[in-house]
Amino acid sequence: MSKQPIGIFDSGVGGTSIWKEIHTLLPNENTIYLADSTNAPYGQKGKEVIIDLSIKNTEYLINKGCKLIVVACNTATTNAIDILRDTYNLPFIGIEPAIKPAALQTQNNAIGILATKGTLSSALFSKTSGIFASNIHVIEQVGEGIVELIENGKLWSNEMKTLLKDYLKPMIDANIDYLVLGCTHYPYLMPLLVELLPSHVKIIDSGEAVARQTKAILKKNNLLNTETTNSKNYFYTNADPSIMQSLLNSKFLVEYLDF
């Protein structure tokens, strides 16, 4: 099974930020990336809808022979991953906001969390925040509208910049020194965030940690692909392929898939 692909799904194009970290760390691994952009953002949907969509994506990837699935969506992880692990007999890697490192490293006792409504309102986020951030000032901000702009190819628009200014102002006023990105779409905002935030604010996302965990789980289950031939990487979306294509190296082709 080691030659079988890693499956990755997200509510849209954002999870490609996770795919890039995995591909960098594990270049020999074959991958299948599934973007459910038609239903993006998951963060505005109810728990049962998120679970149903996560099951649909998972079953597509299992039918493609995936040996491990990365739920490259914070909202899907926090709402559905326990059910996926209980239902299917293969390893799952989930994603949640990196509150722990921010809370442990802050010098100002103030951190910001930019995430979707679905993530911030989840039981898993509440539990993690309670364990690691109970004694510090946490400014939570729902990034309403951000995913939609990215999914519509408006990453660098004035509308995006205006949204971010509004969302970051309470955090800047609170003198945060760490900003945690709680959605896989958000790493694509990094240049804008660096421009808008004070220089002392450090930005944390989960990409590298997810890639390391993926490698560790593959190794533990004897699923690492040791072949050094060129890996095969497939990208599918049920929306306009050009949006995802603009975020990837041109050698990786994005195909439309009605799923």
N, C-alpha and C positions, 0 to 999 in steps of 0.2 A: 503493500500500500504506500510505500514511501514516495513513489513517483506520482501518486494521485495529487490533485491540486488542493491548495488551501482555498477555502471559500470565504469571501468577505462580502457583507452586505451593509448598506446604509439607506437612510431615507432619501438619499440623493448623492450628489457629487462630493460631499464633504469628506466622506470616508476615504477618498483617494489620498488624503493627507496621512492616514494610517497605512494605506497600501504602500506609499512611498517609503515609510520607515521600515516596513516588513521587507520590501524588495531590496532595500539597501543592506539590511542585516543578513538576509537570506536570499541572495541572488540566484541560487540554484532552484529555488522552489517555484513550481508552477502555481498559478493563481487564477481564480475566477472572481471578478468583481461585479456585484449586482447593485445597481442604483435604482431605487424605487421612487424616482423623482416625481412621478405623477401624484404620489401621495404625500410628498413633502409639504410642510415639515411635520414629522411625527409629534413634535413637542406640543402641538396644539390639540392633539387628539386624546380621546379617552383611553384608559388602560386596556379595556377589552379590545378596542380597535388596534392598538399598538401590538397586543399579543397576537391577534389574528394575522396582521401584516408580517410580523416576525416569523410566524409559523409558515406562511406562504413562501417567504424568501428562503427560509431554511430548507424546506422540502424541495425547492427548485435546485439548490446547491447540493443537497444530498443525492438527488437524482442524477446530477452531473458527476457523481463519484468523489465528492470532496472528503478529505480525510480529517479535516478540522475546520471549524467555522469561527471566524472573527466577527462579532457583532459590532461593527464599526460605527455605532450610533449610541450616544450616551442615553438617549431616551429609551431606545429599545432594550439596552442593557438593564437599566434601572427598573424597567417595568416587566420585562419578559424573560430574562435569561434563566432565572430559576426554573421556569416552566419548560424552556427549551432543553435544559440539562436533564430534567426529570423525564422528558418525553423521548429524546433521541440518544442513541448509543454511540456518541462520538464526542471528542473534546470541544468545548466552546471557550473562546476568549472574549471577555467583556471589557467594557470601557466605562469608567466613571471619572468625574472631575478629580484632579490631583490636589485635593484639599490637604492631605497629610503633609507633603513636603512644604507647601506654602505656610501651613500653620506652625510647623516646627522651625521654619527658618525666618519667619517675620521678625523684624527688629522693632517695628512700630506697633505691633499688636493689632494690625488692621490689614485685612486682605479683601480683595474683590473677587466675586464669582460671576462670570458672564455665562449664562446657560439658557436652555429652553425651559419653558414652563413645566413640561413633562418631567424633566430631570430634577428641577428644584423642588417640585411637589412630591417626589417619590419617597417611599419609605427608606430605600437604600441610601439616598443622599442625606436624608435626615439622620440616619444612624451614623454614617461616616462623619458628618459634620459634628454631631454630638460627641463623638469619641475624641476627635482631634482638634476641634475648634471651639469648644465650649467656653474657653477663657479669653477669647480674642474677639475683636469687632469684625464681623463678617458682613460685607455689603453685597447682598444678592441682587442681581439684575437679570430679569428675563429679556433675552435678546430678540424681542418680537420684531419680525420683519427682516431680520438679517439673512436667514436661510432663504427666504423667498427672493431676495435681491440677488444672492449668489446663484441660485438656481435659474434665474432669468438673465444671467450674464451681466449683472450690474454691480460687480464687485468694486469697481473703481469709480462709481457714480457719486455725484454730489449728495444724492439722497442717502447713500450709505454713510458718507462722512458726517452728515448732519445727525443721523441716528446714533452713531458711535459717540459723538460729542455729548449728546444728551445722556446716553447711558453711562459714560465715564465720569461725568461731572460729580455726582455724589461720591464716587470712589476717590477722585482727586481731592475733593473737599475733606474727606475723612483721612487723607494722608496715607493711603495704602502703599505698601512697598512690594506687594505681590498681586498679580492678576491671574486667576485660574480660568482657563478656557474650558467650558463644559459642554462643548459641541464640536464634533469633528469638522464641521464647516469652518469653524472660527480660526484655525491656524492660517488660513488664506488671508485673514485680516491683519496678519502680523505687521506688514509695512505701515498700514494705516494706524495701528495701535501704537507702534513705536513713535510715529509722528505726533500723535495726540497726547500721549502720556508723558509725565515727567521722566527724566532720564534715569532716575533711581529705581523706577518700578520694573521688577522682573516679571516676565510673562511665562507661565507654565502651561504646557499641554501634555497629553498622555501618550503621544505617539511613540516615542522611544521606549517607554516602559512597556507598552503593548507589544512592540516588536520583540523585546527581550523575553517577555512572558510567552509569546508564541514559540520562540526558539526553545525555551525551557520545556514547554509541554510536548513539543514534537520530539525532543530528545528523550524525555521521560517515557514516552510511548513508542520509542524506536521508529519514529515516522519521519525523521530528517531525510531529505533527498540528498544523497551523497554524490550523485552524478554531476559532472561539471559541464555538460552540454548546455546550450542556450535554453533558458527556461521559456515556457509558453505562458503568456499572460493575456487573459481575455477580459474585456470590459463591456458590460451590457447596461443599457438604460432604457426605460420606457418613456423617455421624453426626448428632447432635442439633443442628439449626440454631440453637437458642436460645443455645447457648454462644457461638458466633461473633457472633450478633446483639448480645449483651450488650457486646461489645468495639467495636462499630461505632455510628456515628450512625444513628438510627432511620430516616433516609431511605434507607439502603442495606439492601436486603432480602436475606436469605440463604435459598437454596433447597436442599432435600435432593436429592442426585443419587447414584444407585447406580452407582458406577464402580469 
